[in-house]
Amino acid sequence: MKKPFLFLIILLYAVADSNAQYYTNRNKVWAFGLNAGIDFTSGSPVPIRSGYDLTTSYSFTEGVASVCDTAGDLLFYTNGRQVYNKNHVLMPSGALIVPFSTHSTTQAALIAPVIDSPNRYYIFSLEMATASATACRLAYSKVNMTLDTNRGDVVATSKGILMADSLSEKMIAIAGTNHNIWLLTHSSDSTLFFAYEITSAGIDTVPVVSHVGTVSQFLRYSSGVLKASPNGRKIVSQCFSFFAGTELFDFDPATGIVSNCVVLDSTTRQYGAEFSPDNTKLYTQRSVIASGADTMIIHQYNIALATPAAIRASKTQVGVVNTHGSSDLKLGPDHKIYLAGRDDTANSVGWQFSRYMDRINAPNLAGVACGYTSQVLRFFDTTGIYLGLTNVYVEADTAITVVKQDNVPTRKAVTIAIFPNPASTVLYISATEKITHISISNIAGQVVYSSAGNSELARVDIGMLPPNLYFVKVNEVAVQRFVKE
């Protein structure tokens, strides 16, 4: 009876850690804005000074990306045109990795792993949208972290390789269900999504194309973020152009297909957005310009409701920022959502740069109970945030394993994510189907926890478990490992 389970244990040691995007140590340090950033490795957000400044950075106001190692230590970060190492200085070949400007691209940069190649990473760079018919080019470069005495450098022969043009300023990564990642982009003026598959064989430059949406007009989709829900099943597209608004879609991580457009707003300028950790709430940021002053209004939608009409009717204003024009929203490793806040004092870092961050403290809760709080974090003097926050780093999921009765492991299109990992007191489990049963086993194969459920998100108290490696099994098929600290 022990041998089949021991075989499963050996198999699981070979798989990757949880793909709980926002909560892994890989996303613990953010670098953005003007010399600004946040470090979450202590468990609480702490401001840091990054290398983005007026003398060496051509673009730092909007889209950026960063990545840490599995322990949460910063590796490198980029604005899509420059690449900085962990010491906040430019990599030797990181000064100009693409021949175009990313200065004002909503999501200018994205970092993804070169799958099954340790210490290798892709940087995807997206050009700012202009009136040119072929603007907003997409390119990729490679980083090898063993170069420059393990500080990392851009590979000279793999720098600024063009993939596409005529895109919008939207770009995100979503974990697939077959040890792959989808790089999702969008056309600037038509209802086209492009999903480029990243596998261990490389980047498939022929995308999966989805024709879905409601607006077809020149540059209408150009700016505003794309975001994916933590479970990878929902997509939101924000449009900052006048009379564009917010569209919500379904996403299939197995195929890369986007479908089922639900229009939540079609009349206002929308920029930032983010989903709640439990995938049931959507937060959007609307920009209002009146009498020369910019105001941000933060709304919440309950996207777990049964009909589009009910979702639209759930729209609730939860926050207002009176002295900042626009901001992305980003879910942090602490399960809270961050955005640029107002700066009431004389701003020492220039026009519209804010030295404060606001926060949504309980984003799973409905309405104003979500706890919007102003000025929870202050950056150092002469540093600040303008518009953009870091794009989330996603890894390929390899921990979806089924054990048949004949003890032959196979794959199943059921994705689970556990977070945080490592964990100390509470473990959250998210799945792409309803969780009906959870069991936790130790490395000896002994079941140390078992419970029933009926939702796509479960909360498990693990404070009673001694520190060690454990295995979570969901619905008797999908297995993930986690470390109890």
N, C-alpha and C positions, 0 to 999 in steps of 0.2 A: 504493500500500500504506500510505502514511503518513496519508492523509486520514481513514479511518475511526477510527484510533486518536486522531488529534488531535481529532476530534469528541467522542470519549469523554472526553478530557482536559478539554475545555471544559465538558462536562456535569458532570464530577465536581467542578469548582471551585464549582459551584452547590450541592452537597449538603453536609449537615452532617457534623461530625466524628464519630468513632466513638462508638457508644452503649455503650461498655464501662463501664457504670454507675459502678462504684466507683473507677475509675482515672483518670477525666478530671479536669482542673483544677477543674471545677465542684464537686467534692466534697473539696477540699483543706483546708478549714477547718471544724471542728465546734465548735458552742457548745452547752453542756448544763449540767445540774446547778446548783450554787450558785456563780455567778460563774466557772464553769470552762469549759474548751475545749481543743482541740488544733489546731495549725497544722502541716500536712504540706508546705508549699510549699518548704521547704529540702531535702526528700527524707527527713528524719527527723522524728518527732513532737516538737513543742515545746509545752509548756503555755502557755495564754493566759488572760487574765481576760475573761470575757464579762459582759454586762449583767444576767444573771439574778440578782436578789438578793431579799432578804426585804421590801424596801420598795416596789419597783415591780412585782415579778412575783407574780401570783396563782398561777402554776403553773410549776414548773421541775424537778420531781422525775422526771418520766417522759418522755413523748413530746415531741420537739422536731425541728426541721428547719432546715437552713441551706443557702445556695447562694453560690457564687463566680462571678466572671466567667470568661471563657475563658482568662485568664492566671493564674487561681488566687487572685485578690484577692477578699476577702470582700465580698459585696454586702449581704446582710441575713440575719436568722435569726428564728425564731418558736417559741413554745410553743403556738401555736394560738389564743391570746387576746391576746398582746402581740407587736408586731413591732419589732425593733431594727435600726438601720442599721449600716453598717460601722464607725462610731465608737462602737458599743456603747451608744447612747442610743435611746430610743423614737422611732419615726417620729412626725411631727406628728399623724397620724390613726391611730397604731398602738397606742393604749393599751388599748382594749377593742373588738376587731373582731367578737366574737360575744357573744350574750347569755347564754351558759352557761359552766359551769366546765370547764376542761381540766386541772385540778389533778392528777388522778390517772388520766389516760388513758394506757394503754400506748403507743399511737402517736397522740398528740394532734394532730400537725401533719405536713403534707406540702407541699412546694413543687414546682410543675410549671410548665413554660413555657407561655405563651399561644402556641401553635404559629404560626409565620410572622409573629409580631408582636414584633420585637426590643424589649428593655427592658421587656417586660410579663410578669408572672408570676401564677399562681394560688397562693393559700394555701388548703389544705383543712384544716378544723378539725373535730375529733371530740370530742364530749362524753364525760365519764366515765360509766361504767355505774352505774346505781342500781337500786333495786327498782321504779322507775316503769316502767310498761308502754311508755312512749314516750320513755324516756331514750336517751342516746347518739345525739344528733342529729349529722348531718353538714351542714356549711355550707362555702361558699367565699367568698373575697374576692379582689380583684385589687390588685396592686402595680404602679405605674408608676415606673420608675427614673429618668425624666427630671424628676420632681417634686422639690421641695425642693433645688434647685440640684444635681441629679444624685445626691443622696443617697438618693432614693427615698421614696415615701409610698404609703399605702393609699388607693385611689380611694374617695372618700366615697360615691359612688353605687353602688359594688360592694363592699359590706362586709357580711359575715355573711349571705349569701343561702342560705337553707335548702334542702337537697336531699333529706334522708331522716331517718328516726328508727328507733328500735328496733334499732340495730346493736350490734355488739360494739366493743371498743376497738382493733380491728385495721384497719390501713390502709396499703397500699403502692402504688407505681406500677411498671408494667412496660411496656417499650417494645413496641409492636405491630409488625406487618410492613408496614403501609401508611401510613407517615408519621403515626402515631397513638400514643397512650399509653393504657393501661388503668389506671384507678384501681380497685383491688380492695379490697372490704370484705367483712364477714361478719355474719350475724345473731348475736344474743347467745344465742339458745336453740334454734336449729334448724340443720339442715345446709344452709344456704343461703349461697352466695357471690354477691356483686353486683359486676359489672364495668362501670364507667361509662367510656365511650369519650370521649377528648379528641382532637379533630381541629382543623384550622385553622378550622373552622366554629364551634367552641366546645365546650361540654360537653353530651353527650347524657345528660339526666337520667333516661332510661328505660334501666335497666341490662340487661346480659346476665346471666341468672340461672342458676346451676348448683346442682343439688340433689345434694350428695355429701358423705359423712361418716358418722359412726357414733353421735354423741351428740345427743339431743334432750331437753334439760332446761333449765329456767329459769336463765338467766345462766351456764350451764355454759361457753359459749364467750366469756364476757364479757371476760376479760383474758388477757394473753399475746400474743406477737408473731405477725404474719404475716411471712414472708420469702420472697423469690424467689431462685432460683439466678442466678448471673451471666449465664447464657445465656437466662434467662427461661422455661425449660422445666419447672422443678420449683417447688413451693410447699410450705412447711411451716407448719402452724398449731399454735401452742403454747397450751395451756389451763392456766391457773393454778388453776382450781377443783380441789377434791379429787376424785380418781378421774377425771381427764379425760385428761391426757397429751399425746402428740405424734402428729399425723397428717401424712403425706406425700402430696402429690398431683402429678398432671401438670397443666401449664398450656399452653394453645394460644394463642400471641401473635397468631395470625391471626384468631381468633374470640372470644377472651376467656373461653373455656370451661374450667372446672376439672373434672378427672375422676380416676378410678382412685385412690381412697383406700387408703393402706397405713397401718395402725395400728402405730406403733413402740412406743408406751407408752400404757397405759390406766389406770394406777393411781396416778401420782404428779403432784405440782404442777410444771408446767413454765412457764417465763417467756420467757427469751431463746433465740435460735437464730441460726445463720448457716451459709452454705454455703462450701465451699472455692473458691478461684479457678478450679480446673479442673472444678468442678461434680460431683465424685465423692464428696465427703465432706460430711456434715452434722454440725454441732456443736449440742448442746442443753444447756440449763442447768436442772437440777432443784433445787428448794428443799426443804430438810429442816429441820423445826423440832423440836428435842428439848431438853428441860430448859431452855426459855426462850432457847436460842441458835439462831441461824439459820446454816445451812451451804449453800453452793452446790456442787453436783457437776456437773462438765462431762464430757459423754459425746461420743464420736464414733461415727457410723455410716458404713459404706461403702455408699452408695446406688447405686454402679455395679454391684453384684452382681445376679444374674439373677432372684432370687425374693425375695418379701417375707420368707420365713423366713430366707434367707441374710443379708438386710440386718439383720434383728433380731438374728441371731446374731453379727453383727460389732460389736455395741455394746461400746465400750471406754471405761472411765473414764480420762480424760487429765488431769484437774485437780480440785482441791478448794480452795475459799475458805472459811475457817472463821469469819470475822468479818463477813460481809456477807450479807444475806438473799437478794437477787435482783439480776440485772443483765441488760440486753440484751447481745448480742454483735454486733460490727460489723466487717465487712471493710474494711480501710483502703486508701488509695491505694498503700501499700507492699506489698500482697498479704498482709498479716498481719491476724489477728483480735484485736480489743481488747474488754476487759470490765472491770468494776469489780473491784478487788483488795482484799485485806485491809488494814486499817489497825491495826497492832499498838500504836501509841502512843496517848496520850490524844488523842482526836479533837477538834480545835479548831473544827470547823465543825458540830457538832451530831450528833444521833442518826442513826446509820447512813449518814451521808455519809462517803465514803472519799476520801482524798487520793492514792490510788494506782490505777494501771491495771495489770492483768495482760495477757498477750499470748500468742497461739498463733503461733509464729514460722514454722512450715512447714506450714500447714494442708492442703496437698495430700498429705502423707505419712500413712501408715496408723498407727493406734495411738499409742503414746507417742512415736514418732518425730516427731510433729507439733511437739514442743518447747514444751509449756506452760511459761511462765516467769512468776513472780510479781514484782510491783512493778517493772515496767520503766519506769514513768513516774510522777513525783510532781508533783502540782499545787501551786500556791502555797498558803501558809497562808491560812486562812479561805475557801478554795475547795474544791470537791469534787464527786464524782458520787454519786448515790443509786441510781437504777434505769435511767433511759433514756439512749439515745444517739441521734444524729441519724438521721432517715429519709433514705434515699438519694435523690439528685436524679437524675432520668432524663429524657433528651431523646428526641424523636421521631426515629426512624431513617429517613434519606432516602437512604442510600448503598447500596442494593441494586439493582444495575444489571446487566442481561444484554445482551450485544451479539449479535444474530442474524447469520446469514450475509448477510442483505440489509442489514446495518448499521442496522437499526431498533431502537433501544433499547426494552426492555420491562422488566417487573418479574417477579420470581420469589420465592416464599415461602421463601427461604433467607437467614437472617440471619447476618452475621458481625460480630464485635467484635474490635478490636485494642487492645491496652493494653500499657504506658502510651502515651500520645500527647500531647505529643511523647515520643520515646524516644531513648536515647543508645547503649545497648549491646545490649539484648535486646528483642525484640518478641514478644508472645504473641498468638496468633490463635485465637479461639474461633468455632465455627460450629454451626448447628443440624442439620447433617448431617456425616458423616465427611469430613474433609479429605483428599482424594486427591492434590491438586496445588496448589502455591503458586508464584506468580511475583511478583517485585517489579520495577516499571519506574520509570525516572526521568521527568521531565517532557518529555523528548525522545522518549519512547516506547521507549527501549532497555531490554531486560530485563537487570537487574543481579544477579538472584538467581532460582534455580529449584530446587524440590525436590519429592519425592513424600512422601506420608504415608498414615496409616490410622487417624486418631483425630479427635475433635471439638476437641482443643486442640493447638496446635503452638507450638513455641518456635523462634524464628529469631534467630541472632546477626547483628546489623547493625553491629557495631563497625567493620567495614571500609568502610562507606558514608560518603561525605562528607556534611556537613550540607546538607539540601535537602528539598524536598517529593517524596514518593514515592507510588506506588500499588500496593496489594496486590491480586492477583487470586487467588481461591480457586475451585478446580474449574472454571476457565474461564468462570465466570458471575458470581460476586459480587465486587464491587470496593469497596475502601475506600482512603482516603488517610491518610497519616501524615506527620509531620514528624520528620526525623532531626536531633537537636540536635548 
